[in-house]
């Protein structure tokens, strides 16, 4: 196990959470967009995007525990996370009655984006808290490494 393993794990989490915050920001910016994509001759509203994360290595917990307890220098206890995909939310678009809108259909309804600002704010708070927790972990690891270097003085 490398002395930098905890730093690499925190760094991968920071990168993933930053991308998650960027996607949430894009969702919020396009929450009122009615013309985001041209499909089959018609404009479609913006569709909410979500970040899917997964562990860098798929191992069962028992394997991680065994690696952590072994004296092997090749054992790795957790390798962080990675973004496996950015997927679109398939919930239906909201229909809003607004007959004066240029994108209104014959009945006067406009298809609006499926972005819910409240859900996005909750997701943003969760991503921010995760980011802050990983910064704290990164700083704690850095401080421990610095203290270990001071022992040699």
Backbone torsions as a table, in degrees:
resi	resn	phi	psi	omega
1	UNK	NA	128.0	-179.2
2	UNK	-76.8	151.1	176.8
3	UNK	-70.3	-16.1	-179.7
4	UNK	-95.5	4.7	-177.0
5	UNK	-60.2	-43.3	180.0
6	UNK	-66.4	-35.0	177.6
7	UNK	-67.2	-41.1	179.7
8	UNK	-66.7	-38.1	178.4
9	UNK	-64.2	-46.4	178.5
10	UNK	-64.6	-38.0	179.7
11	UNK	-64.3	-40.4	178.9
12	UNK	-65.9	-37.8	177.9
13	UNK	-67.3	-40.2	178.2
14	UNK	-62.3	-42.7	179.6
15	UNK	-63.3	-44.0	-179.1
16	UNK	-65.6	-43.3	-179.6
17	UNK	-68.3	-32.8	177.1
18	UNK	-65.5	-41.7	177.1
19	UNK	-64.3	-39.7	177.4
20	UNK	-60.4	-42.3	177.8
21	UNK	-65.6	-36.6	178.1
22	UNK	-65.1	-41.6	178.9
23	UNK	-66.3	-40.3	177.2
24	UNK	-62.7	-39.9	177.9
25	UNK	-63.1	-40.9	177.4
26	UNK	-64.2	-39.3	177.2
27	UNK	-61.4	-45.8	-179.6
28	UNK	-64.7	-38.5	-178.9
29	UNK	-67.6	-28.4	-177.1
30	UNK	-106.2	17.2	-175.6
31	UNK	-62.0	-27.4	-178.5
32	UNK	-106.5	10.5	-177.5
33	UNK	-76.7	125.4	176.9
34	UNK	-103.7	-10.5	-179.8
35	UNK	-129.7	80.8	-178.1
36	UNK	-104.1	-33.9	-175.5
37	UNK	-141.8	139.1	179.3
38	UNK	-98.5	109.5	-176.8
39	UNK	-127.9	126.9	177.3
40	UNK	51.5	42.4	176.4
41	UNK	79.4	5.7	179.9
42	UNK	-131.2	148.9	174.8
43	UNK	-81.2	139.0	174.9
44	UNK	-115.9	148.2	177.2
45	UNK	-66.9	167.2	176.7
46	UNK	-64.7	136.8	177.8
47	UNK	-106.4	129.0	-178.7
48	UNK	-55.6	138.3	177.8
49	UNK	-110.8	149.2	-179.9
50	UNK	-134.2	146.3	178.9
51	UNK	-94.3	131.9	177.2
52	UNK	-110.2	123.0	-179.8
53	UNK	-113.1	154.1	176.4
54	UNK	-147.7	160.1	177.4
55	UNK	-64.4	149.9	177.8
56	UNK	-61.8	-34.7	177.9
57	UNK	-128.0	128.1	178.8
58	UNK	-89.1	102.2	176.3
59	UNK	-132.2	145.9	175.4
60	UNK	-69.0	161.1	-178.2
61	UNK	-57.5	-38.8	-178.3
62	UNK	-60.2	-37.2	178.8
63	UNK	-67.4	-40.5	177.0
64	UNK	-64.3	-41.7	179.0
65	UNK	-63.6	-43.4	178.6
66	UNK	-62.4	-43.3	178.5
67	UNK	-63.4	-39.0	-179.2
68	UNK	-68.4	-34.7	-177.0
69	UNK	-84.5	-19.5	-178.1
70	UNK	-76.7	158.4	179.4
71	UNK	-91.5	7.6	-177.2
72	UNK	-67.1	138.0	177.7
73	UNK	-78.8	-9.8	-179.5
74	UNK	-93.6	-1.6	-178.7
75	UNK	-73.5	144.0	176.7
76	UNK	-129.4	124.7	-179.4
77	UNK	-99.1	96.8	-179.2
78	UNK	71.0	135.4	179.8
79	UNK	-122.9	19.7	178.1
80	UNK	84.7	-164.6	-177.9
81	UNK	-125.5	165.1	173.4
82	UNK	-143.4	156.7	176.8
83	UNK	-84.6	118.2	-178.4
84	UNK	-89.7	-27.6	-179.4
85	UNK	-166.6	159.0	167.7
86	UNK	-118.2	112.0	-173.6
87	UNK	-109.3	157.5	177.3
88	UNK	-94.8	138.2	176.7
89	UNK	-73.1	126.2	-175.0
90	UNK	-94.6	14.0	176.0
91	UNK	-64.6	149.7	-176.7
92	UNK	-66.9	155.5	177.5
93	UNK	-70.2	154.5	177.7
94	UNK	-82.3	139.7	175.0
95	UNK	-102.3	124.4	-178.9
96	UNK	-121.3	132.1	178.8
97	UNK	-79.4	114.4	178.2
98	UNK	-157.0	84.1	-174.3
99	UNK	-65.0	-19.3	179.7
100	UNK	-83.1	-10.7	-177.9
101	UNK	-69.9	139.0	-178.7
102	UNK	-63.7	-21.5	-179.4
103	UNK	-98.7	12.0	-178.8
104	UNK	-69.6	144.8	176.9
105	UNK	-83.9	-170.6	-175.5
106	UNK	-62.4	-31.6	179.9
107	UNK	-84.5	-4.9	179.2
108	UNK	93.7	9.6	179.9
109	UNK	-96.0	142.3	179.0
110	UNK	-114.3	132.7	174.0
111	UNK	-79.0	121.8	179.0
112	UNK	-107.8	162.2	-179.4
113	UNK	-57.6	153.7	178.1
114	UNK	-90.6	18.5	177.9
115	UNK	-80.7	125.9	176.0
116	UNK	-104.2	110.5	-176.6
117	UNK	-57.1	-33.8	178.7
118	UNK	-64.9	-45.7	178.2
119	UNK	-62.9	-38.9	179.8
120	UNK	-65.8	-38.7	178.7
121	UNK	-67.1	-38.4	176.9
122	UNK	-64.6	-44.0	177.7
123	UNK	-63.3	-38.1	178.9
124	UNK	-66.2	-40.4	177.2
125	UNK	-64.2	-40.1	178.7
126	UNK	-64.6	-44.7	179.3
127	UNK	-64.9	-39.1	179.3
128	UNK	-65.0	-43.0	178.4
129	UNK	-64.1	-41.5	177.6
130	UNK	-63.6	-40.7	178.5
131	UNK	-62.2	-47.0	179.9
132	UNK	-62.1	-40.3	178.7
133	UNK	-63.5	-38.6	179.4
134	UNK	-72.5	-32.0	174.2
135	UNK	-65.1	-41.8	177.8
136	UNK	-61.9	-43.5	178.1
137	UNK	-63.3	-42.3	179.2
138	UNK	-62.3	-44.3	178.9
139	UNK	-65.7	-38.4	178.0
140	UNK	-64.4	-42.4	177.9
141	UNK	-63.9	-41.7	179.0
142	UNK	-63.0	-43.3	179.2
143	UNK	-63.9	-39.2	177.7
144	UNK	-64.9	-39.4	178.4
145	UNK	-67.2	-37.6	178.3
146	UNK	-66.1	-41.2	177.2
147	UNK	-64.1	-36.9	178.0
148	UNK	-66.1	-34.9	177.3
149	UNK	-69.6	-33.6	179.9
150	UNK	-69.9	-21.4	178.4
151	UNK	-63.0	-33.2	-178.1
152	UNK	-73.0	-7.8	-178.4
153	UNK	-71.9	NA	NA
